[in-house]
Amino acid sequence: MFEVEKPRKFHYEPRFYDPEKEKWEALKKKYAIEQERKEKLQNSEETNGESNGEKDDLAYFEERLRTLDRQKRQQSSRLSWKDLFRKREMPTFNYQPRFSGQGAVRQSETSDTAATGQGEAANDELTQKYSQPKHRIKIHRRFDISDPDYMKPISGTKIIFYCFLVFILLTFIFAF
């Protein structure tokens, strides 16, 4: 019916928008931020003048610590052929459960309500309930992570011996 441009466009002009006012407010904000920076610099210079020697020492030791850490990281990141045969170990965790028998006994000694017969009986029931059995059934798996020898590499002599054995077997197979 009427000619309408395609694609149809939507044009909205706000009634109370003043672009000049927006520019002025942006300029004010910019100069306020710059003024705050200058004030902070002046304040920091005043405080630096009072304890400049302490700041220098602290900066020196912080920088020295950073360089030592950086050197240690670089040293540990280098790998050599010896690292292939070094002994690897699983990480150890020293976890002590909160609800072990010793913790419950300590709590019963310190609390006043545990002095009665009921408090001690309830405490003993709790320790027996959450204590682990003395004879745990150990399930042996093919790759047991709890085994301390799990992460140890095969020795170099074994590797050389097995390679030699395979070489001899292949020689006999292809020779005949």
Secondary structure, DSSP 8 states (H G I E B T S, - for coil): -----SS-------TT--HHHHHHHHHHHHHHHHHHHHHHHHHHHHHHHHSHHHHHHHHHHHHHHHHHHHHHHHHHH---GGGGSS-----------TTSHHHHHHHHHH-SGGGSHHHHHHHHHHHHHHS--SS------SS-TTSTTTT----HHHHHHHHHHHHHHHHHHHH-
